[in-house]
Amino acid sequence: MMYQSYAAVYDGSGQVRFALLMASYIKELLHRHPVTGLRALDLACGTGTLALILASEGWHVWGLDRSAAMLEQAQAKAVNANLPGSLVFVEADMRHVASAIPLASFDLVTCTYDSLNYLLTESDLRACFHSVAAALRPGGLFVGDMNTCHFLEYHWGACEVQEQSDYIQITQSYFDPTTATTTMMLTGLVGDDDQGYTRFEEIHAERAYPPETVALLLEQSALYCESAYNCFTFDPPSATSRRILWLARKLESRRQQAEHSAYFLPQGAG
């Protein structure tokens, strides 16, 4: 299983930095793409960093993840947090949320840091977008990022070694151009030179999707693609973008759905 042994060292390995960057970026995004309430759902919330930041800013947040080990880390971080908002963590699959959360009740749904890339079939990605639509109130906003095929093929390193005083991480990756999928073998060594190390291994796979496919699947889920950006900027994505940030809004009426029936394709991304 992914994110089991890795969960305990996830934040310390440096992965927490992405959530911190994304939290700041989302603030800017919401100035351009406002929502009317303060109820948020963070899909694939992991160790809960983004959910905690939102709750610290007054949001009432549900964090959802399928990894019990990651949620255990999130719960531990939340124990002594002084939060103006509120925070609930729930173990569930982001493709099937109906029995896990209150439906049609969230103003904002987020899904960040490659989480959508872990959905390896179009049917899985569509199911996730249907979950997003079911969770959002009419007029609510979805914010999600995805690695591009250009990134997976040309910028994801084939072999990387990371060394810390109590943790060593080795990743070996292979990109399959026929499926636009990168498969990574992650080997972790936890411990020190005096007491020895405990080894674990996990296999992670991510698939990239053409932007027109993502936009169409959003539209098929009654989510109007409001904009797409070269992630962490407000520039349109291009053929060499490494990551695309998608913003899609749940339409408020059937009339709006009819008006936006032609799907949106980010400029320059095709």
Phi, psi and omega in degrees: 000143176283153175056044173255276176299328181296335186302319185292337181248003187302304182297315183294338180282356178107353183295336182298336183300325182297316180298322179295317177295318182293323179300317178294319180296318181298324176303314179293320179300319184289340172291325180274330184230074189288157171237164188264345183233189185230035176251124186231146174239123177254104180282142183054054189288345178061231181277008167085011185299310180296317179300318179295319179296315179299316180295327179290343179259011174100001178283150172259109197243138165250129174251126185238133177207152179269352181265113178297325181293320177293319179295328176298319176295318180297315180298319180297321179291332184274346188305311185255016181284134176265101191248121173297329176268208179223164186211129176231133175250140182221138178270117181193167179268130184291351174276343186218086188254356191304322183269359188253339187223162171287124185279157177052040186229359185252140177274335182219134171237129178243151174207103193235173175056064172071359188303321180291332178293339178287349176274110195267000176228155177298325180295323177292318179295318177299317180299321178296316179295325174297321176297318178300312181298321180292328183281327187283146165288157171304131183088353180288162189242137173255133176235118181213143179246154179217136169296146178266165175298322179301318179293311183299323184280321191248344188237349176277116186297143181289325179211127180223143178235130179237125183241129173232174185296330183236009183205133173237133182233131177237127177238135176234127189232150178224129178259128177257107183293339181288335179242359183054041185236134172255130176249127184240130170265117179256123176245125179241141176237113184251128179147212178205173184292334182280314185265350182092177186236147170254130184258142170221158178224141175221148176250126180241135178232137178229139177244139174262147180238144174301142180305323180294330177291315179299314181298319180293318180294325174298313182296322178293344178260015181063035175244116181279121181287103186282324178192167173214139184231151164296113197306140182073012172227181171242027175269151177292150177293155179231179180295340180251012175298141179270332183211136179248133175261121182258136173236124182223140184246139176286124183290150188269344184206164175296329178297316177297321179299319179294321181295329184250032185291336177275124187288155183271135176239121181304137181301129174080000185265350184281000000 
